[in-house]
Amino acid sequence: MGHVFVRVRFRGRDVIEFEKVLVDTGVSFTVMPLEIAEKYFIETPFTVDLRLGDGKVVKAKVFVAEGEVEGRRGPLRILAFESAIPVIGVDTLETLGLKVDPVSGRIEKSEYYMLYV
């Protein structure tokens, strides 16, 4: 399938747009560099221990912002720490009703399963 990238716009304290952010279906949450999060997103009082792909654990601050991918907008949780590489995780995809088609390697719209509870 290769790598999947999306264009994403965030609205929080200010608006920021990325032309190309990696989508990783093996990652739970969207991750951003702390310096970007503090400038553009809304900080919460929460921090979490975040295990990285190499097994290292870092303290990450939790932020919120509105995110937009493929014309879908919604409230997102974003984890941030110093020197993080921007990645879109599954929580963001599911919140926005999106999924990755493993055959084409493209983002597709899906149903909002959790909204029907």
Secondary structure, DSSP 8 states (H G I E B T S, - for coil): ---EEEEEEEESSSEEEEEEEEE-TT-SSEEEEHHHHHHHSEEEEEEEEEE-TTS-EEEEEEEEEEEEETTEEEEEEEEEETT---EE-HHHHHHTTEEEETTTTEEEE---GGGG-
